[in-house]
Amino acid sequence: MRPKVWRPAVEPSAAEQVIIRRVRRAKLFVFLRAHRHELFDEAFQAELAGLYVDASHGQPPVPPAQLALALVVQAYQGVSDDEVIEATVMDRRWQLVLDCLDAEHPPFAKGTLVGFRARLIEAGLDRRLVERTVELAAATGGFGSRALRAALDSSPLWGAGRVEDTLNLMGHALRKALGVLARQQGRGLTDLAGIAAQAGTPMVGSSSLKAALDLDWDDPVARDHALGLVLAAVDAVAAFVAAQPDADPNAAASVAVAHQVRDQDVDLAAGDAGASPTLRRGVAKDRRISVEDGQMRHGRKSRSTLIDGYKRHVLTDLDSGLIPAVGVTAANAPEASVTGQISDDLAAQQARLAELHIDRAYLSSELVRERADDLAIYCKAWQVRNGPSHAPRFAKPAFRLDFERGELTCPNQVVMAFRLGGTVHFPAQTCTACPLRERCTTSTKGRSVHIHPDERLLAELRQRQLTPHGRAKLRERVAVEHTLAHVGQWQGRRARYIGIRKNLFDLRRVAVVHNLHVIARQPADQRAA
Ligand code: SF4
């Protein structure tokens, strides 16, 4: 059965007014009470109702608008699902927003909230929540529709899964596989040791694989021996799971995780050559680092900041302060890979970019490479050097580029044709005879200059930062750093969920919280205009 439209009273009752007057700090409760009917207007509620099958029987579902509102307040307060349910009967501010003042029983069960969140994510309607705040901002005045001047940046989001070394990862995955079988056989997790013994590998039943192995971990020979024992355990558990009739597929999935860790971290070829298998040196590309969260990765935000998990990317409208688009990537993914998510969010809002302020990591993104002619990119240019620092030679900016004619002119006024993405080789004879040669090149083959595929943009960026106006424009990007600080304050530094998609949902509702604060900060007369 489809849910009915939620139509709580617009004007606050006398009892609600008392609560509103008492709220001192968490003013978003008051704002949501006043504007919930605009955020969840009837058209949006009809979209949310589409998450439910239209059947003629069964209980009418809880209004999705009420559940969506609870998810937004959950992000604002940073509480668990259990705490949400508790707050609906214990906290009068929650009751004010969710229209359940003095309720003795929660208006919905935890399972209903969890189920609604899964439906919302599956249908991609969490993106619509962000869009609704942007629409509300436009409708309530202050932020009209226009081409955006926006800045994009990211911050680290540590993953929720436990990061472990290779041996513990394999041990953890094997314990999980046996735990699935133990539950399936009705033995419970307490009999993990029993099922591990049955699989022929009792050490997997121990809560700590390393404690069960009881070796001197500083001794390389003992470490190699331990690796051999764990690899044997992987084979034993894999064979045991495969031999179980009607085994729960989750057991095989956990064995697959153990195999994935083995294949990425262990040099098995050494075993073929007669030596013991050894742990690989360095970090494998796209290395799995957690059993629970298979999408977390090692990465870095800067040379000094290492991340185990994800990066959250936020696009800020520099004029309004709103967040119209967000994205989440694994920590090892290049920054530029997020711009597909950002473009999709903007396309869904039919928003157009007029200015994009970014750092250099986003320069290779689609958003820049396939930009419209009227999109201005603001970014600090790469420093261009040539030769050692004590004796610098002519760098690329000393050469004049004529993009209309496709000509490159060197400091000695020698003109050569160029093409974007190609390399210009000045003739060796000309360079040998050139009076400026010592300041230009040491090559006997003559000077060569590489032309970047987007050289026009790079030249523009270099030129722009030479002027005070250009440098002032570059400083505008700092606004997105402030926005990321606000986002971090609500979302925290550690992910609430497992996997990219659920964490994207979480980031989107944090963007909703941020945008509602931006709208609430607008003077009331402008909001009503
Ligand atoms: S060395 Fe060659 S490229 Fe450099 S200034 Fe002289 S002619 Fe031009």
Residues whose N, C-alpha, C, O or C-beta is under 5 A from the ligand:
A	BS01	SF4	C410 P411 N412 V414 F426 T430 C431 C434 L436 R437 C440 R447
